[in-house]
Amino acid sequence: MSVPRLSSDALALQRLYHWEDEAPDRLTLRQPMGGGEIKDFTWREVADQTRRMAAHLKTLGLEQGWAPGSRIAILSKNCAWWLMTDLAIWMAGYVSVPLYPTLTAESVHQILTHSEARLLFVGKLDGWETMKPGVPAGLPCISYPVSPEEAQDHYDTWDAICWDTDPLRGRPSRGADELCTIIYTSGTTGQPKGVMHSFGSFAWAIHSGVRRVNLNSEDRMLSYLPLAHVVERVLVEHGWLRTGLTLYFAESLDTFAADLKRARPTVFFSVPRLWTKFQQGVWARLPQGKLELLLKLPLVGKLVRRKVLTALGLDQCRLAAGGAAPMPVALLRWYRSLGLPINEGYGMTENLAVSHITTPGLDQTGTVGPAYDGVQTRLDPITGELQMKSPALMMGYYKQAELTAETITPDGWLHTGDKADILTKGSVSGCVRITGRVKDLFKTSKGKYVAPAPIEDRLGAHPLLEAVAVVGAGLSQPVGLAMLSAEAVNQVATAGGREALLAGLATHLAAVNAKLDPHEQLDMLAVVTTPWTVDNGLVTPTFKVRRPKVEEVYGPKLEGWVAQRRKVLLV
């Protein structure tokens, strides 16, 4: 789909030049350096360092014969230099390739090789030693001030390059139709796919996005979910460039709670797993029953809500959002009871995550809201698949024309792979409810088809279950698989705790089954203490369960577990 005629001022580099001119001394990035030290950046400093690194990249490219549009990769956790690197790559005329900072060496090598990256920025990382073997021999690297010491000792450093390089002059521009970045996504199935997006698609995405989710220059956001992920890239990076808001960065997992309180964000996006952890943290200090009782008291409830949100660092949050995986309805209602309604969004890397989101101010719980302005949707009349079209659609998959043709219809509609309903009544009129994956349907030995997603939503509502999957192709009844939370793993370490947990899960399973049709009811629930991680391939970097891998690992064991005739089995 062609990109609409937005002003060239809406494109990423032009936004940088705008703030460089209009607000050079405004504080815009706040970067923790360790030990309580914070390094602040103004727009003048961001533009200056970006220009210096862009000049270095152009010189390097000329020396080594890089063609315009050559790929340069970024492997780092979120930090100020990540954003300046992205801008410098674009300013120098190249294409950025972000990598998740949790990838295995094999995945690092695959992406760097497939993208034909000419250079790698090695940034803030916790596991560099395990990833380093994946870097192709001879690939030049540049380190950040927050990179591991080993990387700073062996590679050219950001500060030294900026010190020795004059800033690139003028206002180098990139056209709306030019390739901006390749975002590698493996989704829940196979090998990473390189999703290509243009500068224009990003500009349109944030243009449409802020019409639904209002952002302004007074906002504060905490950047902590990987910038390699599409939501952080659009909402945080391009939201920052569009509005000039202030970005805070998280230092580490251990300091996250303090980082959140330091930022006190006005806009906050997170994934269901973290929203659940917040809830569990509140319940650990104030038991669920007592909290619910206090919230019902008119004056006391107001004070308690304020105290809880302040303790979380979210007392200034005017807009909260969730996505990347389905948000349990019970969790959404709990936050609404605290006075912090969460807007649930829906999208894919292939459409820059700008597809659907619930409308701020309306209770559209149980849906992913109506489409963003400018997004068209339709349902396949046979499969019920949700298909969509917008100017934010990808240019295609890098080097995979056949896969691109399978994913985008000849008339320009994206196959989302999700089954959905489009609702028609009341405040949810026009809203979309996702009902499962088209290819996730499986048939039991009784010949009945089962859609796992709605069952997983109910099963995953239990606070001690971190991730769930419903499987059972060829079995007489479906089976639930669940990974226990860290808290639950500690609980099962004692005999008394184990029995209490299993009894509670049995009650939960019975409640779930009571709401299902007979052919959908779970024969049993197998709970595992072994974490499902990116390293073992059971989840994606955004914690989506990889169903094929789960079935591969646990499938051969299912019949034996079912034969034990226990409703809940710890395995």
C-alpha positions as CSV (number, residue, x, y, z in Angstrom):
1,M,0.0,0.0,0.0
2,S,1.4,3.4,-0.9
3,V,2.4,5.8,1.9
4,P,0.1,8.8,2.2
5,R,1.5,12.3,1.5
6,L,2.7,13.3,4.9
7,S,4.9,16.4,5.1
8,S,8.6,15.6,4.9
9,D,8.9,17.2,8.3
10,A,7.2,14.1,9.7
11,L,10.1,11.8,8.7
12,A,12.6,10.7,11.4
13,L,15.7,12.7,10.5
14,Q,13.6,15.8,9.9
15,R,12.2,15.4,13.4
16,L,15.7,15.4,14.8
17,Y,16.6,18.6,12.9
18,H,13.4,20.2,14.2
19,W,14.3,19.7,17.8
20,E,17.9,20.6,17.2
21,D,16.6,24.0,15.9
22,E,13.6,24.6,18.1
23,A,14.6,23.2,21.5
24,P,18.4,22.6,21.5
25,D,18.8,23.0,25.3
26,R,15.8,20.9,26.3
27,L,16.6,17.8,28.3
28,T,15.5,14.8,26.4
29,L,17.3,11.6,27.4
30,R,18.2,10.5,31.0
31,Q,20.7,7.6,31.0
32,P,21.7,5.7,34.2
33,M,25.5,5.1,34.3
34,G,25.6,2.9,37.4
35,G,26.2,3.7,41.0
36,G,23.3,6.2,41.0
37,E,24.9,8.4,38.3
38,I,22.6,9.8,35.6
39,K,23.9,11.2,32.3
40,D,21.6,13.7,30.7
41,F,21.4,14.6,27.1
42,T,19.9,17.7,25.5
43,W,18.6,17.8,21.9
44,R,21.8,19.7,21.0
45,E,24.0,16.9,22.4
46,V,21.9,14.2,20.8
47,A,22.2,15.9,17.4
48,D,25.9,16.6,17.8
49,Q,26.9,13.0,18.7
50,T,24.6,11.7,16.0
51,R,26.2,13.9,13.4
52,R,29.7,12.9,14.5
53,M,28.9,9.2,14.3
54,A,27.2,9.6,11.0
55,A,30.3,11.3,9.6
56,H,32.4,8.4,10.9
57,L,30.1,5.9,9.2
58,K,30.2,7.7,5.9
59,T,34.0,7.8,6.0
60,L,34.1,4.1,6.9
61,G,31.7,3.3,4.1
62,L,33.7,5.2,1.5
63,E,36.9,3.4,2.7
64,Q,35.4,0.0,2.5
65,G,33.1,0.5,-0.5
66,W,29.7,0.2,1.2
67,A,26.8,0.9,-1.1
68,P,24.0,3.3,-0.1
69,G,21.5,1.3,2.0
70,S,24.1,-1.1,3.4
71,R,23.0,-2.7,6.7
72,I,24.5,-1.8,10.0
73,A,23.4,-3.8,13.1
74,I,22.7,-2.8,16.7
75,L,23.1,-5.4,19.5
76,S,22.3,-3.7,22.8
77,K,19.8,-3.2,25.6
78,N,18.0,0.2,25.6
79,C,20.2,3.2,26.1
80,A,20.7,6.7,24.8
81,W,23.4,5.5,22.4
82,W,21.0,3.0,20.8
83,L,18.8,5.9,19.6
84,M,21.7,8.0,18.5
85,T,23.1,5.0,16.6
86,D,19.8,4.5,14.8
87,L,19.7,8.1,13.7
88,A,23.4,8.1,12.7
89,I,22.9,5.1,10.5
90,W,20.1,6.8,8.7
91,M,21.9,10.1,8.5
92,A,24.9,8.3,6.8
93,G,22.6,6.7,4.2
94,Y,22.4,3.2,5.6
95,V,19.8,0.8,7.0
96,S,19.7,-0.3,10.6
97,V,19.2,-3.9,11.8
98,P,18.4,-4.2,15.5
99,L,19.0,-7.4,17.4
100,Y,17.4,-8.5,20.6
101,P,19.9,-8.3,23.5
102,T,18.9,-11.8,24.6
103,L,19.6,-13.8,21.5
104,T,21.7,-16.9,21.3
105,A,25.0,-16.9,19.4
106,E,23.4,-19.0,16.7
107,S,20.6,-16.4,16.2
108,V,23.1,-13.5,16.3
109,H,25.1,-15.2,13.5
110,Q,22.1,-16.0,11.4
111,I,20.8,-12.4,11.4
112,L,24.1,-10.7,10.9
113,T,24.9,-13.1,8.0
114,H,21.4,-13.0,6.4
115,S,21.3,-9.1,6.6
116,E,24.9,-8.9,5.3
117,A,25.7,-6.4,8.0
118,R,28.8,-4.4,7.4
119,L,29.3,-3.2,11.0
120,L,27.9,-4.1,14.5
121,F,27.4,-1.7,17.4
122,V,28.0,-3.7,20.6
123,G,26.2,-2.0,23.4
124,K,24.8,-2.6,26.9
125,L,24.6,-6.3,27.3
126,D,24.4,-8.8,30.2
127,G,25.5,-11.9,28.2
128,W,28.0,-10.7,25.7
129,E,30.4,-13.6,26.2
130,T,27.7,-16.1,25.1
131,M,26.7,-14.0,22.1
132,K,30.1,-13.0,20.9
133,P,30.8,-16.3,19.2
134,G,27.9,-15.6,16.8
135,V,29.6,-12.5,15.4
136,P,31.1,-13.3,12.0
137,A,34.9,-13.2,11.9
138,G,36.2,-9.9,10.7
139,L,33.0,-7.9,11.2
140,P,34.0,-4.5,12.6
141,C,32.4,-3.5,15.9
142,I,31.9,-0.2,17.8
143,S,31.2,-0.2,21.6
144,Y,29.3,2.2,23.8
145,P,30.3,3.8,27.1
146,V,27.9,1.3,28.8
147,S,29.2,-1.7,26.9
148,P,30.9,-4.6,28.7
149,E,34.5,-3.8,29.5
150,E,35.7,-6.5,27.2
151,A,34.0,-4.9,24.3
152,Q,35.3,-1.5,25.1
153,D,38.9,-2.9,25.3
154,H,38.7,-4.6,22.0
155,Y,36.6,-2.4,19.8
156,D,36.6,1.3,18.7
157,T,34.6,3.3,21.3
158,W,31.8,5.7,20.7
159,D,33.4,8.5,22.8
160,A,36.8,8.2,21.1
161,I,35.1,8.3,17.6
162,C,33.0,11.3,18.5
163,W,36.1,13.1,19.9
164,D,38.1,12.6,16.8
165,T,35.4,13.2,14.2
166,D,33.8,16.5,13.1
167,P,30.0,16.5,12.9
168,L,28.3,15.9,9.6
169,R,27.0,19.2,8.2
170,G,23.8,20.1,6.6
171,R,20.5,18.1,6.7
172,P,20.9,14.8,5.0
173,S,17.5,13.4,4.2
174,R,16.0,10.0,3.4
175,G,12.9,9.7,1.2
176,A,9.6,8.3,2.6
177,D,9.9,5.3,0.2
178,E,13.4,4.4,1.2
179,L,14.2,1.3,3.3
180,C,14.7,2.5,6.9
181,T,15.2,-0.7,8.9
182,I,15.0,-4.5,8.9
183,I,13.3,-5.9,12.0
184,Y,13.9,-9.6,12.4
185,T,11.0,-11.4,14.0
186,S,10.6,-15.1,14.5
187,G,7.1,-14.9,15.9
188,T,5.9,-18.1,17.5
189,T,7.0,-20.4,14.6
190,G,10.3,-20.7,12.8
191,Q,13.4,-18.9,11.8
192,P,13.7,-15.1,12.0
193,K,12.2,-13.2,9.1
194,G,13.5,-9.8,8.2
195,V,10.6,-7.3,8.1
196,M,11.4,-4.3,5.9
197,H,9.9,-0.9,6.8
198,S,10.3,2.4,5.1
199,F,10.8,5.9,6.7
200,G,7.3,6.7,5.4
201,S,5.6,3.8,7.1
202,F,7.1,4.8,10.5
203,A,6.0,8.4,9.9
204,W,2.5,7.3,9.1
205,A,2.3,4.8,12.0
206,I,3.2,7.4,14.7
207,H,1.0,10.0,12.9
208,S,-2.0,7.7,13.2
209,G,-1.0,6.4,16.6
210,V,-1.0,9.7,18.4
211,R,-4.5,10.5,17.1
212,R,-5.7,7.6,19.3
213,V,-3.0,7.6,22.0
214,N,-2.2,11.3,22.6
215,L,1.5,12.1,23.3
216,N,3.0,15.5,23.9
217,S,6.3,17.2,24.7
218,E,5.5,17.2,28.5
219,D,5.2,13.4,28.6
220,R,7.8,11.1,30.3
221,M,8.3,7.5,29.2
222,L,10.6,4.8,30.6
223,S,12.3,2.8,27.8
224,Y,13.0,-0.7,29.0
225,L,11.3,-3.2,26.6
226,P,13.8,-4.0,23.8
227,L,14.1,-1.3,21.2
228,A,14.5,-4.2,18.8
229,H,10.8,-4.9,19.3
230,V,8.3,-3.0,17.1
231,V,6.2,-1.5,19.8
232,E,9.1,0.1,21.6
233,R,10.5,1.3,18.2
234,V,7.3,3.0,17.2
235,L,5.9,4.2,20.5
236,V,9.2,5.1,22.2
237,E,11.7,6.0,19.5
238,H,9.3,7.6,17.0
239,G,7.0,9.0,19.7
240,W,10.1,10.7,21.1
241,L,11.1,12.1,17.7
242,R,7.6,13.3,16.9
243,T,6.7,15.0,20.3
244,G,10.1,15.8,21.9
245,L,9.1,14.1,25.1
246,T,11.6,13.0,27.8
247,L,12.9,9.5,27.8
248,Y,14.3,7.7,30.8
249,F,16.1,4.4,30.6
250,A,16.2,1.5,33.0
251,E,19.5,0.5,34.4
252,S,19.0,-3.2,35.1
253,L,16.4,-5.7,36.2
254,D,17.5,-5.3,39.8
255,T,17.0,-1.5,39.7
256,F,13.8,-1.6,37.6
257,A,11.4,-0.6,40.4
258,A,13.6,2.3,41.4
259,D,14.0,3.3,37.7
260,L,10.2,3.4,37.3
261,K,9.8,5.6,40.4
262,R,12.6,7.9,39.1
263,A,10.9,8.4,35.8
264,R,7.3,8.4,37.1
265,P,6.1,8.0,33.5
266,T,3.0,9.7,32.2
267,V,2.7,7.1,29.5
268,F,3.7,3.5,30.2
269,F,3.5,0.4,28.0
270,S,4.2,-3.1,29.3
271,V,3.6,-6.8,28.4
272,P,1.1,-8.9,30.4
273,R,3.8,-10.8,32.2
274,L,5.1,-7.6,33.8
275,W,1.6,-6.2,34.6
276,T,1.0,-9.5,36.4
277,K,4.3,-9.2,38.4
278,F,3.3,-5.8,39.5
279,Q,0.0,-7.2,40.7
280,Q,1.8,-10.0,42.6
281,G,4.1,-7.5,44.2
282,V,1.1,-5.5,45.5
283,W,-0.5,-8.7,46.8
284,A,2.7,-9.7,48.6
285,R,2.5,-6.6,50.7
286,L,-1.3,-6.2,50.9
287,P,-3.2,-9.5,50.5
288,Q,-5.8,-9.7,47.7
289,G,-8.8,-10.0,50.0
290,K,-7.8,-7.1,52.2
291,L,-7.0,-4.9,49.3
292,E,-10.4,-5.6,47.6
293,L,-12.1,-4.8,50.9
294,L,-10.2,-1.5,51.3
295,L,-10.9,-0.4,47.7
296,K,-14.7,-0.6,48.4
297,L,-14.5,2.0,51.2
298,P,-15.2,5.4,49.7
299,L,-12.5,7.6,51.3
300,V,-10.1,4.9,52.3
301,G,-10.3,3.3,48.8
302,K,-9.1,6.6,47.2
303,L,-6.1,6.8,49.5
304,V,-5.2,3.1,49.0
305,R,-5.4,3.5,45.2
306,R,-3.0,6.5,45.4
307,K,-0.6,4.7,47.7
308,V,-0.5,1.6,45.6
309,L,0.1,3.5,42.3
310,T,2.8,5.7,44.0
311,A,4.6,2.6,45.3
312,L,4.6,1.2,41.7
313,G,5.9,4.5,40.3
314,L,2.7,4.9,38.2
315,D,0.9,7.7,40.2
316,Q,1.5,10.1,37.3
317,C,0.6,7.7,34.6
318,R,-2.3,9.1,32.5
319,L,-2.1,6.4,29.8
320,A,-1.2,2.8,30.4
321,A,-1.1,0.2,27.7
322,G,-0.5,-3.5,27.2
323,G,0.1,-5.8,24.3
324,A,2.5,-8.3,22.6
325,A,0.4,-11.0,24.1
326,P,-3.3,-11.2,25.2
327,M,-4.1,-9.4,28.5
328,P,-6.2,-11.5,30.9
329,V,-9.6,-9.8,31.4
330,A,-9.3,-10.3,35.2
331,L,-6.0,-8.5,35.2
332,L,-7.4,-5.6,33.2
333,R,-10.3,-5.3,35.6
334,W,-8.0,-5.3,38.6
335,Y,-6.0,-2.4,37.3
336,R,-9.2,-0.6,36.5
337,S,-10.3,-1.0,40.1
338,L,-7.0,0.8,41.1
339,G,-7.9,3.7,38.8
340,L,-5.4,2.7,36.1
341,P,-7.3,1.4,33.1
342,I,-5.0,-0.3,30.7
343,N,-5.5,0.1,27.0
344,E,-4.9,-3.2,25.2
345,G,-3.3,-2.9,21.8
346,Y,-2.9,-5.4,18.9
347,G,-0.6,-5.4,16.0
348,M,2.4,-7.2,14.4
349,T,5.9,-6.3,13.3
350,E,4.5,-6.5,9.7
351,N,2.2,-3.5,10.4
352,L,4.4,-1.6,12.9
353,A,1.9,-2.7,15.6
354,V,-0.5,0.0,14.5
355,S,-3.7,-2.1,13.9
356,H,-6.1,-1.9,16.9
357,I,-6.2,-0.5,20.4
358,T,-8.9,0.2,22.9
359,T,-10.1,3.7,23.1
360,P,-8.8,5.7,26.1
361,G,-11.7,6.6,28.4
362,L,-14.0,3.8,27.3
363,D,-14.3,0.3,28.9
364,Q,-13.8,-2.0,26.0
365,T,-12.4,-4.9,28.1
366,G,-12.3,-8.2,26.3
367,T,-11.4,-6.6,23.0
368,V,-8.4,-5.0,21.3
369,G,-10.5,-2.0,20.4
370,P,-11.4,-0.5,17.1
371,A,-8.9,0.0,14.3
372,Y,-6.6,3.0,14.3
373,D,-7.6,5.8,11.9
374,G,-6.6,4.8,8.4
375,V,-6.5,1.1,9.1
376,Q,-8.9,-1.1,7.1
377,T,-10.0,-4.5,8.4
378,R,-12.0,-7.4,7.0
379,L,-12.7,-11.0,8.0
380,D,-12.0,-13.9,5.7
381,P,-15.5,-15.4,5.0
382,I,-14.3,-19.0,5.2
383,T,-11.6,-19.0,8.0
384,G,-12.7,-16.0,10.0
385,E,-9.1,-14.7,9.8
386,L,-8.6,-11.0,10.5
387,Q,-7.0,-9.2,7.6
388,M,-5.9,-5.6,7.6
389,K,-4.5,-2.9,5.3
390,S,-2.8,0.3,6.1
391,P,0.1,2.6,5.0
392,A,2.2,1.1,7.8
393,L,2.4,-2.3,6.1
394,M,5.9,-3.7,5.5
395,M,7.7,-3.4,2.3
396,G,8.1,-7.2,2.5
397,Y,10.4,-9.8,4.0
398,Y,14.1,-9.3,3.2
399,K,15.2,-11.8,0.6
400,Q,12.0,-13.8,0.9
401,A,9.7,-12.8,-1.9
402,E,7.7,-16.0,-1.8
403,L,7.0,-15.6,1.9
404,T,6.0,-12.0,1.3
405,A,3.5,-13.1,-1.4
406,E,2.0,-15.7,1.1
407,T,1.6,-13.0,3.8
408,I,0.2,-10.1,1.8
409,T,-2.7,-10.8,-0.6
410,P,-2.6,-9.6,-4.2
411,D,-4.9,-6.7,-3.3
412,G,-2.7,-5.6,-0.5
413,W,-4.2,-7.1,2.7
414,L,-2.1,-8.5,5.4
415,H,-2.8,-12.1,6.6
416,T,-2.6,-11.7,10.4
417,G,-3.1,-15.4,11.1
418,D,-5.6,-14.5,13.9
419,K,-9.2,-15.5,14.0
420,A,-11.4,-12.7,15.2
421,D,-14.9,-11.3,15.6
422,I,-15.9,-7.7,14.9
423,L,-18.4,-6.6,17.4
424,T,-21.5,-4.5,16.6
425,K,-23.2,-3.3,19.8
426,G,-22.7,-0.6,22.5
427,S,-19.4,0.8,23.5
428,V,-17.6,-2.1,21.8
429,S,-19.2,-1.5,18.4
430,G,-16.5,-1.8,15.8
431,C,-14.1,-3.4,18.3
432,V,-12.2,-6.6,17.4
433,R,-12.1,-9.6,19.7
434,I,-9.3,-12.1,18.9
435,T,-10.5,-15.6,19.2
436,G,-7.4,-17.7,18.3
437,R,-4.9,-18.5,15.7
438,V,-6.1,-19.9,12.4
439,K,-3.5,-22.6,12.3
440,D,-3.6,-23.3,16.1
441,L,-6.9,-25.3,15.8
442,F,-6.3,-28.9,16.5
443,K,-8.6,-32.0,16.3
444,T,-9.0,-34.4,19.2
445,S,-9.3,-38.2,18.7
446,K,-13.1,-37.7,19.0
447,G,-13.0,-35.6,15.8
448,K,-13.7,-32.4,17.6
449,Y,-11.8,-29.1,16.8
450,V,-10.4,-27.1,19.7
451,A,-9.3,-23.4,19.6
452,P,-6.7,-23.1,22.3
453,A,-6.4,-19.3,22.7
454,P,-9.7,-18.7,24.6
455,I,-8.9,-21.5,26.9
456,E,-5.4,-20.2,27.5
457,D,-6.8,-16.8,28.4
458,R,-8.9,-18.4,31.2
459,L,-6.2,-20.7,32.3
460,G,-3.5,-18.0,32.4
461,A,-5.6,-15.8,34.7
462,H,-4.1,-17.7,37.7
463,P,-1.5,-15.4,39.3
464,L,1.0,-18.2,39.8
465,L,1.1,-19.3,36.2
466,E,3.7,-17.4,34.1
467,A,2.8,-18.9,30.7
468,V,0.3,-21.5,29.4
469,A,-0.4,-23.6,26.4
470,V,-3.3,-25.8,25.5
471,V,-2.4,-28.8,23.3
472,G,-3.9,-32.2,22.5
473,A,-4.0,-33.2,18.9
474,G,-5.0,-36.8,18.7
475,L,-5.9,-37.1,22.5
476,S,-9.4,-37.7,23.6
477,Q,-9.4,-34.3,25.5
478,P,-7.2,-31.2,25.4
479,V,-4.4,-30.9,28.0
480,G,-3.1,-27.7,29.7
481,L,0.6,-27.0,30.1
482,A,1.8,-24.2,32.4
483,M,5.0,-22.8,33.6
484,L,5.0,-21.8,37.3
485,S,6.1,-18.4,38.4
486,A,9.3,-18.0,40.5
487,E,7.1,-17.5,43.6
488,A,5.2,-20.7,42.9
489,V,8.5,-22.6,42.3
490,N,9.6,-21.5,45.8
491,Q,6.3,-22.7,47.2
492,V,6.6,-26.2,45.8
493,A,10.0,-26.6,47.5
494,T,8.1,-27.7,50.7
495,A,5.7,-30.5,51.0
496,G,3.0,-28.3,52.5
497,G,3.4,-25.6,50.0
498,R,3.3,-28.1,47.1
499,E,0.1,-29.6,48.3
500,A,-1.5,-26.2,48.8
501,L,-0.5,-25.1,45.3
502,L,-1.7,-28.2,43.6
503,A,-5.1,-28.0,45.4
504,G,-5.4,-24.4,44.4
505,L,-4.6,-25.1,40.8
506,A,-7.1,-28.0,40.8
507,T,-9.8,-25.6,42.0
508,H,-8.8,-23.2,39.2
509,L,-8.9,-25.9,36.6
510,A,-12.4,-26.9,37.7
511,A,-13.5,-23.3,37.4
512,V,-12.0,-23.0,33.9
513,N,-13.6,-26.3,32.7
514,A,-17.0,-25.3,34.1
515,K,-17.1,-22.5,31.4
516,L,-16.1,-24.7,28.5
517,D,-18.0,-26.9,26.2
518,P,-17.5,-30.7,26.9
519,H,-15.1,-31.2,24.0
520,E,-12.9,-28.3,25.2
521,Q,-12.6,-29.2,28.8
522,L,-9.0,-30.0,29.9
523,D,-8.3,-33.5,30.9
524,M,-5.5,-32.4,33.2
525,L,-3.0,-29.6,33.9
526,A,0.7,-30.3,33.8
527,V,2.7,-27.7,35.6
528,V,6.5,-27.3,35.0
529,T,9.1,-25.6,37.2
530,T,11.7,-25.4,34.4
531,P,11.5,-21.9,32.9
532,W,10.4,-21.4,29.3
533,T,13.1,-19.1,27.9
534,V,14.4,-17.7,24.7
535,D,17.5,-19.9,25.1
536,N,15.5,-23.1,25.2
537,G,13.3,-21.9,22.4
538,L,10.0,-22.2,24.2
539,V,9.1,-18.5,24.1
540,T,10.0,-15.5,21.9
541,P,11.9,-12.5,23.2
542,T,8.5,-10.9,24.0
543,F,7.4,-14.0,25.9
544,K,5.0,-15.4,23.4
545,V,4.8,-19.2,23.7
546,R,6.2,-21.0,20.7
547,R,3.5,-23.7,20.4
548,P,5.4,-25.9,17.9
549,K,8.4,-26.1,20.2
550,V,6.2,-26.7,23.3
551,E,4.5,-29.6,21.5
552,E,7.9,-31.0,20.4
553,V,9.2,-31.0,23.9
554,Y,6.2,-32.1,25.8
555,G,4.1,-33.9,23.2
556,P,5.7,-37.4,23.6
557,K,5.0,-37.2,27.4
558,L,1.3,-36.3,27.2
559,E,-0.2,-39.7,27.0
560,G,1.8,-40.9,30.0
561,W,0.8,-37.9,32.1
562,V,-2.9,-38.3,31.2
563,A,-2.7,-42.0,32.1
564,Q,-1.9,-41.1,35.7
565,R,-5.4,-39.7,36.0
566,R,-4.4,-36.7,38.1
567,K,-6.1,-33.4,37.5
568,V,-2.9,-31.4,38.3
569,L,0.5,-32.9,37.8
570,L,3.8,-31.4,38.8
571,V,6.4,-32.4,36.2
